[in-house]
Every structure is written in structure tokens, then in C-alpha cells.
């Protein structure tokens, strides 16, 4: 059975997930962002989750969901203040299998159901094309200081359809 054709299961974040999500974060940055940032930038980004207690608090403070395939954690995403995608990471073994799409679909629906009119994200260079394909519009280019390094990202936004509205898609 191919995982590429199976939608990931989604569930809420639990504090006990933090160590596994920190590992997933590190693997995701190391492998999926290596073509976009240099070694020092990647190391600073990876080191930003060394404090797993702080990561658990950050994820618990937001609406965080986990995507999985057959019990394996495949990715996670978090929604901050109902209007900002704070984190979106997929394990490299599950990249391009619909995990990020399922997670962002869920966050978009939850945000719209809670009254948000639009979502924003500070997309890494590695994630920029993913968000462009989902109709997020680039608004500003940013540099972020992290562990003594400067990393680039792009603030992007997307207008959300009102809850219950039917949205036309290219999939007929």
C-alpha cells in the first residue's frame, strides 16, 4: 500500500510529543532546507529547538496538530492566535506525500471556523513555493536573526473563504 495515496491521520499535540517533534524538526531542516541555507544557518535553525521544554510550551500555547501515517509521526503544524501559521515541518521520509497539505488544510479550516479572514505565514525559502501553490501571496521579504546567523524568509498571506462557503478549485 502506497503512503502517497493515503491521507495522513491528524490529531492534537500532546506535551509528550515534544521530544519526537524536536527530532522531526531537526531532520526536516537538515534535509529539506539544505539547498536554501548554508551550513551555519542550518545549524543555528536546528539548535533553536535544543530546549524541548520551551518547544513544548510554544506548541501547547498554539493550536498544534500532528500528521501521521500508520502510527508514525510524519509532520506537525501550529496556528498562533488563530491568524498565523507559526510552524510547519514534515519529516523528510514523508515529504511530498500530502502531509503538509493536510496539515495546512486543517489549519485553514479551523482558522476560518473561528472567524479568521486571512492567514499569514513567515515561509522559509524551502517552504515558499509550497505556500505559493496554495494561493498565499508574498507580502515582504525578511531577515531573521537566529543563533548568531541571519536567515531569510517571506511573509505571505491568504484570504480565507467564510465558513460554509464553497470554494472553486482546479480539481473537478
Protein Blocks (a to p, Z undefined) as FASTA:
>chain_A
ZZklpccddddddfklmmmmmmmmmmmmmmmmmmmpcfklmmmmmmmmmpmmlmmmmmmm
pccddddeehiafbdcddeehiacfbdcddfklgonlmmmmmmmmmmmmmmmnopabdcd
dddfklmmmmmmnopacfbdcdddeehiacdddddddddddehiacddfbZZ
